[in-house]
Amino acid sequence: MEEIFVPALGMAMDNAVLLEWLKRPGDSVSVGEVVAVIETDKTTLDLPAETAGVLGRHRYAINDEVPAGNTLCVVLAPGEVEA
């Protein structure tokens, strides 16, 4: 299971806004495929999957503020179940 989370981009970054989901829960994802887009106070970032698998549930909705370090979703390996 791989977590896709909001990276901390600097000491001043506390939150990001989830702008868009590009994949839905249950969708297959490949390595490097962008699953979500976030916006910080300085930039817009694409968040890619680092492993192939199936996208788990969305933990935040579009326009939610997400604290740096928090998990947006997970990528599940074949046969893996999200807890």
N, C-alpha and C positions, 0 to 999 in steps of 0.2 A: 504494500500500500504506500503510495507516494502522496504526500500532502502538497497542495498548491496553496501558498500563503502569500500575504502581503509582505514584501520585503521591507526592512528598515533601511532607508536610503541615506540616512544621515541622522545626526543627533537631534535635529529640530523636527523631524518627521514623526508625528504621532498617529495620524490617520490618513486613510485614502478613501476615495469614493468609488464604489463599484459602478462602472459605467455600462458594462455590457457583458452578457454571457454569450459566448459563441458556440458552446456545446451544452446539451441538456443531460440530465442524469440518465444513465443507461447508454449514452452514445459511446461509440468506440473512439479512442484518441490514439494518435501515434506520437512518437518522440518529436518534440519541437513544435507540435501543433498548438496554436494559441487557443486557450479555453475561456479566458476572461480578459477584460480590459479595465484597468483602474486609473484613477487620476489622483495625483498628489498635488500639493500646492505649487509644485514646480514643473511637473511633467505628466504625460500620459504614458502608461506602460502596458504592453501586452504581456500576459502571464502564460507561458507555454508549459506543456506537460514534459517532464523529463524522462518519463517511462511510458511505454505503450500499455493500453488496457481499456477499462470501461470507467467512465466518469461516475462518481458517486453523487450523493445529494448535494444540492446547493445549500450552503449554510448562511448565505446572505442574499438579499434581494437587490435588484438594480436600484441605484441611488442611496443605498445604505452606506453609512460611514463605517469603515472597518479599521480597527486598531492595527498598527504595524505588528507583524508577527502572528496575527490570527489566521487560521486556516479558512480558506474559501470553500474548498472541496478536496476530495481525494481521488486518485486514480487507482482503481482496483485491478489486481492481477486476475487472470482467468480462474474462475472458481472461488475467488475471494468474496466475502460478504462484509459489507460495512456494518460496524457495530453501532 
